[in-house]
């Protein structure tokens, strides 16, 4: 079971033992991580699960597809590391992954 560390904009860390096959959004939601609203339930249509994935993890997490990139273009705080956490499925290779949340999602 990989350990994922969700980091709020203020630096507060939320380590989560996540199940393989869940999305990052589902793992955050199931462990009450603040800042991941996921209003659309994980279908990639609302961007309320916007996160930053460090470049060194892109090979493991995968790159955003065209639809995700288009949705991210409308997100406040978007940058090269932006992803929708509902579009990233957890695997054992993600043990130690650090997921950062943008300031706009700091509730």
N, C-alpha and C positions, 0 to 999 in steps of 0.2 A: 504494500500500500504506500504510494508515494506521499511525501510530505510537501505540501505547497504552502508558501508563505505569502499571504496577502498583506500588502502594506498600504495603509491609508496615507493620504497626502501629508498629514502631520507626523508621519513616521511610526504610528502605532502599528504593530505587527500582529497578525492573526494566523498562527500556524494551524494548518488543517491536514489531517490524515485523510486523503481522498481516495475514493475507489476508482480503479481503472474503468474506463468506458463512460464515466460521467463527464459532463462538460465542466470547465472551470466555473462557470456561472452556477451550475447545480451544486457543486461542492461548496461555493461561497454561501449560497442560499441555505443549504442544509446545515451549515455551521454558523448561521446568523452573522456573517461578516457584513458590517455596515458599508454602504456605498455601492453595493451591487443590487440595484432595484429589480432589473429584469422584468419590466412591465409586460413585455410581450410573451413571457414564458419560455423564451429561448429559441424563438424562430428567426431571430436576426432581423427584426423589423423596427426596433425602437432605439437601440444604442444606449439604453440605460444600464448596460453592463460593460461599458467602455473601460478598458484597462491598458496598461503599458507592459509589453513583454520585452525584456532586454535582448539586444541583438544576438547575444551568444546562445539564446534559447530558440531562435527562429528555426533552426534546423530540426529541433525536436517538436516544437509546437506547430510548425507549418506556416505558410504564408497566407494572408487573406486572399480570398477569391475576389472576382470582379464585383459581385453584389455587395460583399462586405466592405470593400474599399469605397464604393459609391456611397454607402450609408455613412461611413466614417468621415467622408468629406463634409458632412453637415454637423459634425460633433465639435463642441467647444473643447479646446485643449488638444486637438488632434496633432499627432506628430508621427514620425517614421515608425515608432514602436507601438502605435495604437492598434488595438485589436478589440473585437467583441468577444467577451469571455464565453458567451454561449456557443461560439463557433470553434472552440478549442477543446478537443476530447483528451482527457487525461490518460496517460500511459505510464508504465513503471519508469520509463526514461526521464520523466519529469520530476523525479525525486529531487528536492532542493530548489525547484523553480520559484522565483520571486516574481510576484504579480503586483505591480504598482497601480494605484488608482489616482485619477486626475483630481485636481482641486475642485472642479465643478461637481464632483460626486461626493464631496466631503460633507456629510450631513451632521 
